[in-house]
Amino acid sequence: MDTKQLEIFISAAKYLSFTETAAALDVAQSTVSYSISALENELNAKLFIRNKGKLTLTQSGRIFYEDACRLTSMIRQSVRHTRAAF
């Protein structure tokens, strides 16, 4: 798992669309699909219910979304603190 995957997941959870996520992040839709699939495999949990192009977060997805938001916030804060130290 890396920060790019977290960013993609958070965006997909926000837009509930792989297509809109790809457009917003300026990446291919296949990149979004692959990243979400890799996360689901690593976590051994379904994060989204996929139904005719529409996404819904699963219970696991909602839990992971909250944690992913906290993690990325902490990473951004750490980067700011580190840069400010110089």
Disulfide bonds with the S-S distance in Angstrom:
none
